[in-house]
Amino acid sequence: MTQKQFSLTDQRQFARISGDYNPAHIDPVKARRLIFGRPVVHGIHALLWSLENALTNKTSPLQLVTLKASFKRPMGIDEQVIILKKKESTGKIEWQLATEVATSAHVIVSYLSRSEANEDNFLIDALAPETDCKVLDAEQIARAQGHLDLYFDRNEVKQQFPNLTTLLPQNQLAQLLALTRLVGMECPGLHSIFSDLNINFSAPIQAPAQLHFKVTRYEPRLSLAQIDVSAPGMEGNLKAFLRPTQQVQESYSVLSHRVQALEFSQQKALVVGGSRGLGEVTAKLLAAGGAETTITFYQGAEEAQAIVDEITHAGGIAKCAQLNILDPKDVGEGFTHVYYFPTPYIHAGAHRSFSYQLFNKFCDYYVGGFINTIRKLQESNPGPLKCFYPSSVAIDELPPNMGEYSAAKIAGEALCSWLEKTDPALSIFQVRLPRTQTDQTASLLPADKDNPADLMMKHLRQFEQGNYGPA
C-alpha cells in the first residue's frame, strides 16, 4: 500500500513549481481560519503524486489521453494519504486516494505509448511568478474568462516528480500544473475549492503556450463554478467552489453595548483559545464587563494581540500569552475563572464509521488538554477556581458522521463531573452549545447558526450568577 504524509515543505515546493500559492495550502496561521481549519494538500499535488506512483512500473514514454478526477474531501498535511482500490487494464488505471477518515479523491487515467521524438514543446522555460490570489465575488466569477501562460521548469518539476517528468510530455504536465494555479490564484482565486476535472488530450498544435479558461455556468446556491479550459493539445472542464470567506466576529465597541459596565469586574479571567471564534467573543464580552482578561493562543499570536489592542485602546484590561494545552508551562497567577475553548479542526468522519485515531485527536483537546490546563493552573492558583467548559449539542443529536467528536465531548463532560466530585476547589459550568457563526462551522451550503454574541452573553451571565444547572 503506497502512502504519504504531505508536509508543509512539500506544499511549498509544489507551490513553487505550480504557481499556486493559495494560503489554504501553505500558511498554517491563515489556513486555520478557513473552512478546512488547517493547511490542505493541493488536489493536483495529490493527483500528480498518485499518478507518479501509479505509473511507477512503466519504462517507455507515454502520453495521457483522458484524465478524470473528483476531489471529494480535503487531505490535511497532518494526515496519511494512501492509494487504494487500484484497477488497471490495458491503457487505463483507476484508483482512489483516502485518509484514515474517509475517501478523499477518485482518479481515472487513460494513456498511450508515444515516441520520444513526437513531443513539441512550446512552454515558457521558467517558474510561474509568485503573485497574489485574486479575490472574486460570485458575479465576477460568473463572467470570468482569460488565459494563463504555461510555465515549466523541467529541473524543478523533476525533483518532485522524476517518473512523470521522464514518462509524460512536458506540455501535459505544464497544463495540469496550470490548472491548480487557475483555480487557486485566478478563478475563483483566494476563496476556492477545486472539486472536479475532466480533461481530454490530443497531439499538441503550434500555438501560444497558454491555458485558456471561461466560466460557462455559476450556481449561486452551491457557490459552484463550471469552467471550460483549453491549451495546445488539451481541452476539458473543471468545477470549483467559492468557499465562505473568513468569519469575522463583532468588534469590541459593538459587543460592549451588550454588557453592563461592571458585571464581570470581580473576575480575573483566563480565556484559553481566545484568539478567534467563541473564545474571541467571550474575551471581548468579559473585558467589556470589567473583567481583567488574559487571552491564550497557540498559533495566532498576531490575532490575539490585535484583540488585546482593540480592548485596551477602548479602556478595557487585557493581555495575551502563548499556551500549548497539550504541554502547558507557565499559565500565570491569580485567576479566578477559566474559559476553555481550544479545539482542533472539527471535521466529520466517514458516515456511520468510527475512527479511533480521530477520536483520540479530539480527546487530546477536550479531555487531556483540559485536565492538563486545570492542573497547571492549580499549581500557581491555590484556592477556588471556576471553570467554563463548552460542550456540544452533537451529544444530543449524535450525527452519523460525527461519532468521534460526540464521543470525545461526552468524555469531556464525564471528566468535568468527576473533577467536581473529587476536587471541592473546582466549580465547572458545562453547557452544550449549538452551531454558531464561527470559522469552525463554515460550510459551503447555507445553514442556520446561532449568533455567538447572543449565545455567549446568556451563558456568561448564568456562569457569573452561579447557575450551574442544565442550560
N, C-alpha and C positions, 0 to 999 in steps of 0.2 A: 504494500500500500504506500503510494507516494504522498508525502505530506510536507508542509512548510508552515512555519510561523513567520509571517511577514513582520519585519522590524521597521521602525521609523527611518532608519538609514536606507533600507530597501525602498521605501516610499519616496524618499527624497532623491535617490538615484534615478528612480523611474520618472519622477517629475522632470529631472534634468534632460532625459532623452526624449520625453514626450512633449514637454512644454506645458503640462497640466499641473499648475502649482496651486490648485484649489486648496484652501486651508483645511477643508474637511478631511484631507488625506495626509497632510504633513505638519499641521500645527496643533499639538495636544491641547493647548490652552483654549484656542478659538474653537476647536472641534468639540470640546466638552459641552459647549453651549448650543451646539447644533442638534439636529433631530436624532443623530445616532449616538450622541453623548461621548464619543471618543473618536480618534482618527480611524478611518476605514480604508481598506485597500481599494485602489482604483480597480474598477471592473475589468478594464482592458489589461491591467497589470496581471491580475489573477488569470485572465484568459490566456495571455501570452505565456505565462509560466506553465500553465497546464498544457498548452499546445507544445511547448518545448519538451515536456515530458512525454506527451502522447506520441510524438514523432521520434523519440529517442533511439528507436531501433532502425530508423531509416538512414540510408547512407548516400543515396543518389538524389540529385536535385529534384525538387517538387515545386508545383505551383498550386495555390488554393483555387478551387472552383466555386465553392459556396461556403459560407460561414454564417451560422445562426447561433445566437447566444441570448439567454434570458437571465438577468441578474435578479434573483428572487428576494434576497435579503443581504444586508451588509456583512462583510467579513472584517472584523476588527483586527488591528495589528497585534493584539494580545491573544489571538485565537489560533489554534492549529487548523489549517485548511488541508483537506485531503481530497484526492481524486478517487472517485468510486463509480461503480456500475459502468465500467468502461466496456463498450461494444465496438468491435472492429470487423469490417468486411473489406472487400477489395475497393480501395479508393475512398473509404469512408470510415470515420471514427466518431463515436458519440460517448460523452461522459458527463458526470455531474461533479460539482465542487460542493463540499459540505464542511461545516464546522462540527464541533461536538454537539451543538444545539440542534441544528437542522440543515437541510439542503439550502445552498446559497446560490448556485448557478447551474444552468443546463446548457451544454455546448454540443453542436453538431457541425462537423467539418467534412467536406469532400475535397479531393485533390487528385492531380495527375502528375505523371513524371514529366520532366522537361529536360531539354539540353542546356548545358551551361551557356551556350552561345546565343540563346534566344532572348536574353534579357537586355532590354533597352532601359537606360537609367536617365531620367530627366529631373532628378531630385536636386535640392539645394544641399550641398555638402557642408552642413553645419548643424549645430543645435538650435532649436527654436528659441528665440529671445524670450527672456523672462518678462512677463507683463502682468498687469493687474487683472483680476477677474472682472468681467463685465457684470453689472447689476441691472438686470432687465425685469420689468414687470410683465404681467400677463399680456397686456396689449402690445407691448414691444415684441414679446416672443411670438405672438400670433402672426406677425408680419415680417419676422426676421428672415433674411437671406444674405448670402455673400459668399466669400471664399477664404480659405486659409492656404498659405504657401506650405508646400511639402518639404520639410527638413529631414535630413537623415545623416547622422554622423556614424558611419559604419563601425568604427573602433569602439565608440562609446556603447552602441547597441550590442555589439558582440560581447562585451564584458558581462552583460546581464543575460543575454540570450544567445550563447555561442552556437547552439544547434540550429536555431531558426535562422540565424544570420548566414549560416552555411547552406541550408537547405532551400530557403524560400527567396523569391525575388525581392530585392530591396524595395521596389515600388510598393509591393503589398504590405510589407512591414511598416513602411512610412505612412501608408494610408491608414492602417489600424492605429498607429500612434497618434495620427492627426484626429481620429475620432474622439479620443478622450480629451484632447485639447479643445475640440469643438464644443463638447458638452460642458466640460468643467470650467472653461475660460470664456467662451464666446456666447453660446446659446444652449440652455438657459443661463450658463455662467455661474456666478458665485453660489446661487441658491439652487443647485442642480442635483439630480439623482439619475444616473444612467440606468435605464431599465432593460431595453432590448435592442438587438441589432440583427439585421438580415441583409447580407451582402453577397453579391454575385461578382465574380472576377472573370476577366477575359484578357486577351493579349493586349498589352498597352499600345496606345497610339501616340504619334508625335503630337504633343500638346503641352501647354504650360504645366509646371509642377504645382498644381493647385487642387485642393479639395473644395468642391462647390457644395453649398447646402441651401435648402429652402424649407421653411416650416410650412407643411401642407395642411395641418389641422392642429388646433389647440382646443382642448376640452377643459373649460374653466372649473367644472365641478370636481374633476380629478386632478387638476393642475398638470395635465399631461400634454406634451408636445410630440407630434409625429413629424419627423424631419427626413426629407429626401436628401441623399448625398450622392456625389459622383466625382470621379477622378479618372485620369487616363487608365483604362483597363479595369475600372471598378464602378459599380453603381449599386444602390440599395437604399435602405431606410433604417431609421432607428427611432427609439422612443426615449423620452427623458421627462422626468417630473420636475416641476418647480417646487422645491421644498419650502416649508414655512420659514419665514425669516426669524431671526433670533428674538426670543421673548424678552421684552424689557419691562421690568417692574416699575410701579409708580414711584415718583420721586419722593424724597423725604418731606419736601414742603407740602405736597399733596396729601401724603399719609398723615402728617401731623394734625390735619384738621379732623381726623377720625378719633383722636386721642385727647383725653383730658390731661392738662399740663403736668400734673404730678402723680398720676395714678400708678405709675411704676417706680416712683422715686425711692422706694425702700430696697430696690433690687440692685445688687452688683451682679450683672448677668454675663454669663459666658454663652455665646451663640456658636455652637460647633457646626461648621459648614455654613457660615453666614455670608459667603461672597456671592451667592446667587439664589434664585428660586425662593422657596418658603423661608429659608434662613435669612436671606436678604430682607424680605418683607418684615420678618419678626424683629430683626435688629433695628430697623428703622422705627417700627412702632414702639418698641421698648424705649429707645432713646428719646423719641418724641414725648413719651410719658414720664421722662425724668430719670430713667434707669442709667446707671453707669455701665456701658456696654462694651464688651470685648468680642470681636468677630474673629473666628479662626478660619483659615483656608489651608488647602494642601498645595494646589497648583495656581489658583487665581490670585496671586499677590496684587497685581495692578487693579483687579476688580474690587478686591477687599479694601484697598487703600482709597479707591475712588468713593466707596460708600462711606468710609470713615471721614474723608474730606467733606463730603456732602453734609454729613451730620454735624461735624464740628463747626463748619462755616456758618451753620444756622443756629449755633449756640448749644447743641447737644454734646454729650460726653461719650466718646467712642475711641477705640483703638483696635488694631488688628495684630494677629500673630499667626505664624505658621504652626500647624499641628498635624501630625500623622497619627490618626486614631489607631492604626494597627501597631504602632510602636510609639506611644506618646512619651514625650520627655517632660519638660517643664511646662505646666499649664497655668501657672500663676497662683496668686493667693487671694483670699478674702471673698471668694464668690459665694453668693447666697443662692443663686439659681443657675441652672444649666439647661440649655435648649439644644436638643440633639438632632441635627438634620443631615449628617453625611449619608451619601448613598452612591452606589455605583450606577452606571447606566442601566436603567430599568427596561431591558428588552425582554420580549416574550420568548418562551421556549417553544419547542415543537408541540403541535396540537395533540393533546392527550398523551404526552410523553413527559417523562421526568428525568432531568439531568442532575445527577448528584454533584457534578462539578459546578454547575450554575448555582445550585442551592448553597454550596459551600461559599461561593463568592458573595452571595447576598448575606449569608451568616457572618462573614468576616466584618461586614459593616453593622448589621442590625443586632448582632449578639456579641461577637468578640470585640469589635471596636467600641461598643457601648460600655461593656464591663471594664475594658482597658482604661477608657477615659474616666469613668467614675472612680475607679480605684486610684488612679494617679491624682485626681482632684482631691480625694480624701486624704492623701498623704500630706498635702500642703494646705488643706482647708478643713481643719478639725471642726466638729460641730454639725448642726443640721444642714442638710443640702436638699433643695427642692429641684426635681428633675422633670422636664417636659419631654415626653417620648412620643413622637408621632408614629402611629401605625397606619393601617390602610383598610379601606372597605373591601379590598380584594379578599380579605379573610371571610367576609360575609358572602361575597359573590362567587368566589372560587372560579375565576375564568379558566376554561380548559387548557389554555396555553400559558398560564402563569402559575403553575403549581409550585415551582421553585421559589418564586417571590412570595407567594401566600404562605408557604410553609416556613420560610425564614422569618416573616413578620409574626407568625404565631409563636415561633421560638423566642423572638424578641419580647413579646408580651409575657410569655411564661417566665423569662429571665427577670423582667421588671417585677412581676408578682413575687417571685422568690426573693429578690433583693429586699423588697419592702417587708416581707415576712421575717427575714433573718437579720436585717440591719435597721434598728429603730431610728438611726440618724438620717435615713433616706425617706423622702416622700416623692413618689413618682406618679405623675399625671399622664395617663395613657389615653390616647384618643385616636379613633380610626377615621382618617381623613379621606375624602373623596378626591377624584382627579381635579386638579386646579390648573390655572393658566400659568405654567412654568415651562422652561426649556426641557424638563424631564418628561413632559406629557405632550410634546409637539407631535403632530400626526399629519399625514397628507390629507385625510378626509376631515371635514368639519365634525366637531364633537362638542357636546355640552360639558362645560367645565366650570367649576366654581371660581369666583373671584378670590384670589389668595388673600387680599387685604381684609375683605369682609369675613372670610373664614377664620383667619388668624386672630382678628380682633375679638371675635366671640370667644375663642378658646383661651386666649391670653387673659381675658377678664375672668373666666372661670378658674383658671390656674391661680391667678392673683388672689381670688376670693376664697381659695381652698376648696372649691367644689370639685372633688376628685371622683365623683360618680360617673356613670356612663354618659358619654357625650355624643 
